[in-house]
């Protein structure tokens, strides 16, 4: 199925310019997959040389696959790409849920967001029309609070959103993007990129028909089509891996940690690794209570784990601020 009435949106947050264009068939033939089109857009839009992941030249690209169909549950993933704040290289995040289907109903296949806003904003997309709206009242809210505030503002519970939480606002380098209340795009810091652009959310509402053409190869087996449509699912890895580290003494602490991770909008695998690493350094005497601002980071202290999630996502204290930039910067920084 090749989309026939889907478009690409170009949003410049610095100037406020918005353009919605049809996707040239010549471009589509070069790569029909989301990741391939993202690479094509990166090659054409991003300046040559090193690009600051948190600067205005970095471009955030949202894509859905050509096979995305509102009636097909196995082909409903979103792809988000940008220069990663963790690696300085082009990175990708996969997000499940229903956002991609709503994007199809809104007539959009890809969105590119570049530049930086001088105030908090969010994007509202309705049937191929894109608007930049003020998000000052949303800044500082958790991911779930942001989702419901946007729906209340538009008087529509069917609005679908990609949002960041306080971790993205505070430029935690492994901040994630939340789609709804339980789907996340983490690992590479796409939430941090949105935060650097003062972009709190992207809200979608679509009621358009989705016109598609058949696959180019009608003889392809269903199993091959399924393999082509489904990309690697990393969204649930965030949730699973947080249970592996650090070590907890109670199931309630594990669940509380997972809830905080989702509300702050931060990658559970990365922040869990950071806290475990800090606990190891504390056990070895590399970190003392002077560096932890009096917090006892010994293994088995569940309250300390929960407190470190708060501190990292708000960059509170030396250790929280340092761990928000991940382990390599943390290992190289001079301790107070």
C-alpha positions as CSV (number, residue, x, y, z in Angstrom):
1,X,0.0,0.0,0.0
2,X,1.5,3.3,-1.1
3,X,-0.2,6.4,0.3
4,X,-1.6,8.7,-2.4
5,X,-2.9,11.7,-0.5
6,X,-0.2,12.1,2.2
7,X,2.0,15.1,2.5
8,X,5.2,16.3,4.3
9,X,5.2,19.2,6.7
10,X,8.2,21.6,7.1
11,X,8.1,23.7,10.3
12,X,10.7,26.3,11.1
13,X,10.3,27.2,14.8
14,X,12.7,30.2,14.6
15,X,10.8,32.0,11.9
16,X,7.4,30.5,12.4
17,X,7.2,29.5,8.7
18,X,5.1,26.4,7.9
19,X,4.9,24.6,4.6
20,X,2.9,21.5,3.7
21,X,3.9,19.9,0.4
22,X,3.1,16.8,-1.6
23,X,5.8,14.1,-1.6
24,X,7.4,14.0,-5.1
25,X,7.1,10.5,-6.6
26,X,10.7,10.6,-7.5
27,X,11.7,11.0,-3.9
28,X,9.3,8.3,-2.8
29,X,10.8,5.8,-5.3
30,X,14.2,6.3,-3.7
31,X,13.0,5.1,-0.4
32,X,9.5,4.1,0.6
33,X,10.5,3.2,4.2
34,X,10.4,5.7,7.0
35,X,14.0,5.4,8.0
36,X,15.2,5.8,4.4
37,X,13.1,8.9,3.8
38,X,14.4,10.4,7.0
39,X,18.0,9.9,5.8
40,X,17.1,11.4,2.5
41,X,15.6,14.5,4.3
42,X,18.7,14.7,6.6
43,X,21.0,14.7,3.6
44,X,19.0,17.5,1.9
45,X,18.2,19.7,4.9
46,X,21.0,19.6,7.5
47,X,24.1,21.6,6.8
48,X,27.4,19.8,6.2
49,X,29.8,19.4,9.1
50,X,29.2,18.9,12.7
51,X,25.7,19.8,13.9
52,X,25.0,20.7,17.5
53,X,22.3,18.3,18.6
54,X,20.8,21.0,20.9
55,X,21.2,23.8,18.3
56,X,18.8,25.3,15.8
57,X,20.4,23.4,12.8
58,X,19.4,20.0,14.2
59,X,16.2,18.7,12.6
60,X,13.6,16.5,14.2
61,X,11.9,14.3,11.7
62,X,8.6,12.4,12.4
63,X,7.7,9.6,9.9
64,X,5.3,6.8,9.6
65,X,5.7,3.9,7.3
66,X,3.9,3.7,4.0
67,X,2.2,0.6,5.3
68,X,0.6,2.5,8.2
69,X,-3.1,1.9,8.0
70,X,-5.6,2.9,10.7
71,X,-7.2,-0.6,10.3
72,X,-4.0,-2.5,10.5
73,X,-2.7,-2.9,14.1
74,X,0.6,-4.5,13.1
75,X,1.7,-1.4,11.1
76,X,1.2,1.5,13.4
77,X,4.6,2.6,14.5
78,X,6.1,6.1,14.4
79,X,9.7,6.8,13.7
80,X,11.4,9.9,15.1
81,X,14.9,10.9,14.0
82,X,17.4,13.7,14.8
83,X,21.1,14.1,15.6
84,X,21.3,12.4,19.0
85,X,22.5,14.4,22.0
86,X,24.1,11.2,23.2
87,X,26.2,10.3,20.2
88,X,26.3,13.4,17.9
89,X,25.2,11.1,15.1
90,X,21.9,10.6,13.4
91,X,19.7,8.5,15.7
92,X,16.3,6.9,15.5
93,X,13.5,6.1,18.0
94,X,10.6,3.8,17.5
95,X,7.2,4.6,19.1
96,X,4.1,2.4,19.1
97,X,0.5,3.3,20.0
98,X,-2.0,5.1,17.8
99,X,-0.3,8.3,16.9
100,X,0.9,7.1,13.5
101,X,-2.7,6.1,12.6
102,X,-4.0,9.5,13.6
103,X,-1.2,11.1,11.5
104,X,-2.4,9.1,8.5
105,X,-6.0,10.3,9.1
106,X,-4.5,13.9,9.2
107,X,-3.0,13.5,5.8
108,X,0.7,13.7,6.9
109,X,3.4,11.2,6.2
110,X,6.4,13.1,7.4
111,X,7.1,16.2,9.5
112,X,10.4,18.0,9.7
113,X,10.9,20.5,12.6
114,X,14.0,22.7,12.6
115,X,15.1,26.0,14.2
116,X,14.4,26.9,17.9
117,X,11.5,28.8,19.4
118,X,12.1,31.5,21.9
119,X,9.1,30.4,24.0
120,X,7.4,27.1,24.8
121,X,5.2,26.0,21.9
122,X,3.4,22.9,20.6
123,X,2.3,21.9,17.2
124,X,-1.3,21.2,16.3
125,X,-2.0,19.3,13.2
126,X,-5.6,18.9,11.9
127,X,-6.3,17.5,8.4
128,X,-3.0,18.5,6.8
129,X,-3.1,22.0,8.4
130,X,-0.2,22.7,10.9
131,X,-0.2,25.4,13.5
132,X,2.3,26.6,16.1
133,X,0.6,27.3,19.4
134,X,1.7,28.7,22.7
135,X,2.6,26.1,25.4
136,X,3.6,28.4,28.2
137,X,0.9,26.8,30.4
138,X,2.1,23.3,29.6
139,X,5.8,23.9,30.4
140,X,6.7,22.1,33.6
141,X,3.8,19.6,33.5
142,X,4.3,15.9,33.5
143,X,3.7,13.9,30.3
144,X,0.3,12.7,31.4
145,X,-0.7,16.2,32.6
146,X,0.4,17.6,29.2
147,X,-1.7,15.1,27.3
148,X,-4.9,15.8,29.1
149,X,-4.3,19.5,29.2
150,X,-4.1,19.6,25.4
151,X,-7.2,17.4,25.0
152,X,-9.1,19.7,27.3
153,X,-7.9,22.8,25.5
154,X,-9.2,21.4,22.2
155,X,-12.3,19.9,23.8
156,X,-11.5,16.6,22.1
157,X,-10.4,13.4,23.8
158,X,-9.5,11.9,20.5
159,X,-6.5,14.2,20.0
160,X,-3.3,12.1,20.0
161,X,0.0,13.6,21.3
162,X,3.7,13.2,21.3
163,X,4.9,15.0,24.5
164,X,8.0,15.6,26.6
165,X,8.1,15.9,30.4
166,X,10.4,17.9,32.7
167,X,13.4,15.7,31.7
168,X,13.2,16.9,28.1
169,X,12.6,20.5,29.3
170,X,15.8,20.3,31.4
171,X,17.7,18.8,28.5
172,X,18.5,15.5,30.1
173,X,20.4,13.9,27.3
174,X,18.5,10.6,27.4
175,X,15.0,12.2,27.7
176,X,12.3,10.3,25.9
177,X,9.1,11.2,24.0
178,X,5.9,9.8,25.2
179,X,3.0,8.9,23.0
180,X,0.0,8.6,25.2
181,X,0.5,7.2,28.7
182,X,2.4,4.0,27.9
183,X,4.3,4.3,24.6
184,X,7.8,5.8,24.7
185,X,10.6,6.6,22.2
186,X,13.7,6.5,24.3
187,X,17.4,5.5,24.2
188,X,18.8,8.3,22.1
189,X,17.5,11.5,23.5
190,X,14.7,12.7,21.1
191,X,12.9,14.3,24.1
192,X,16.1,16.3,24.7
193,X,16.0,17.5,21.1
194,X,12.4,18.6,21.5
195,X,13.3,20.4,24.7
196,X,16.1,22.3,23.1
197,X,13.6,23.6,20.5
198,X,11.1,24.6,23.3
199,X,8.7,22.1,21.6
200,X,6.5,20.7,24.4
201,X,4.3,18.5,22.3
202,X,3.0,17.6,18.8
203,X,-0.8,17.1,18.8
204,X,-2.7,15.4,15.9
205,X,-6.3,15.2,15.0
206,X,-7.3,13.7,11.7
207,X,-10.6,12.8,10.0
208,X,-9.5,12.4,6.4
209,X,-9.7,9.3,4.3
210,X,-6.5,7.4,3.7
211,X,-6.1,6.6,0.0
212,X,-3.6,3.9,-0.9
213,X,-2.3,2.1,-3.9
214,X,-1.4,-1.6,-3.9
215,X,2.0,-2.9,-3.2
216,X,4.3,-2.8,-6.2
217,X,4.8,-6.6,-6.0
218,X,1.4,-8.2,-5.5
219,X,3.0,-11.6,-5.4
220,X,5.0,-10.9,-2.2
221,X,4.1,-13.3,0.6
222,X,2.2,-11.9,3.6
223,X,5.1,-12.9,5.8
224,X,7.5,-10.8,3.7
225,X,5.1,-7.8,3.8
226,X,4.9,-8.2,7.6
227,X,8.7,-8.2,7.9
228,X,9.0,-5.1,5.7
229,X,6.4,-3.2,7.7
230,X,7.6,-3.9,11.2
231,X,10.8,-2.3,12.5
232,X,12.6,-2.9,15.7
233,X,10.4,-2.3,18.8
234,X,12.4,-0.5,21.5
235,X,9.6,1.3,23.3
236,X,9.0,-1.5,25.8
237,X,12.7,-2.1,26.4
238,X,12.7,1.1,28.4
239,X,10.1,-0.3,30.7
240,X,11.6,-3.8,31.0
241,X,15.2,-2.8,31.5
242,X,14.5,-0.5,34.4
243,X,13.6,-3.5,36.4
244,X,17.0,-5.0,35.9
245,X,19.0,-2.2,37.4
246,X,19.4,-0.9,40.0
247,X,18.6,-3.5,42.6
248,X,15.4,-3.0,44.6
249,X,14.1,-4.4,47.8
250,X,10.4,-4.1,47.0
251,X,8.1,-4.5,44.0
252,X,6.4,-1.2,45.0
253,X,9.6,0.7,44.6
254,X,10.1,-0.8,41.1
255,X,6.6,0.3,40.1
256,X,7.1,3.7,41.6
257,X,10.3,4.1,39.6
258,X,8.7,3.1,36.4
259,X,5.8,5.6,37.0
260,X,8.3,8.4,37.6
261,X,10.3,7.5,34.5
262,X,7.1,7.8,32.4
263,X,5.9,11.1,34.0
264,X,9.3,12.8,33.7
265,X,9.7,11.5,30.2
266,X,13.1,9.9,30.5
267,X,14.6,6.7,29.2
268,X,14.4,4.0,31.9
269,X,17.3,2.0,30.7
270,X,19.7,4.9,30.7
271,X,18.6,6.5,34.0
272,X,18.6,3.1,35.7
273,X,22.2,2.5,34.5
274,X,23.2,5.9,35.7
275,X,21.9,5.4,39.1
276,X,23.5,1.9,39.3
277,X,26.8,3.3,38.2
278,X,26.6,6.1,40.9
279,X,25.7,3.5,43.5
280,X,28.8,1.5,42.5
281,X,31.0,4.6,42.7
282,X,29.5,5.4,46.2
283,X,30.3,1.8,47.4
284,X,33.9,2.2,46.2
285,X,34.2,5.5,47.9
286,X,34.7,7.5,44.7
287,X,31.5,9.4,45.5
288,X,30.9,10.5,49.1
289,X,27.9,12.2,50.8
290,X,29.5,15.5,49.8
291,X,29.0,14.7,46.1
292,X,25.5,13.2,46.8
293,X,24.3,16.2,48.9
294,X,23.9,13.9,51.9
295,X,22.0,11.1,50.0
296,X,23.0,7.6,51.1
297,X,23.4,5.8,47.8
298,X,24.1,2.4,49.2
299,X,22.7,-0.6,47.4
300,X,19.2,-1.6,48.6
301,X,18.2,2.0,49.5
302,X,15.0,2.2,47.4
303,X,14.2,5.7,48.6
304,X,17.6,6.9,47.3
305,X,16.8,5.5,43.8
306,X,13.5,7.4,43.7
307,X,15.2,10.6,44.9
308,X,17.9,10.2,42.2
309,X,15.2,10.0,39.5
310,X,13.8,13.3,40.7
311,X,17.3,14.9,40.9
312,X,18.5,13.8,37.5
313,X,15.3,14.8,35.7
314,X,15.4,18.3,37.4
315,X,19.2,18.5,37.3
316,X,19.2,19.1,41.1
317,X,22.6,19.1,42.8
318,X,26.0,18.3,41.4
319,X,25.3,14.6,40.9
320,X,21.9,15.0,39.5
321,X,23.1,17.6,37.0
322,X,26.1,15.5,36.1
323,X,24.3,12.2,35.6
324,X,21.8,14.0,33.3
325,X,24.6,14.2,30.8
326,X,25.3,10.4,31.0
327,X,28.2,8.4,32.2
328,X,31.1,9.6,30.1
329,X,30.8,13.3,31.0
330,X,30.1,12.2,34.6
331,X,33.4,10.1,34.7
332,X,35.4,13.0,33.3
333,X,34.0,15.9,35.5
334,X,35.8,17.2,38.5
335,X,34.0,16.4,41.7
336,X,33.3,19.2,44.2
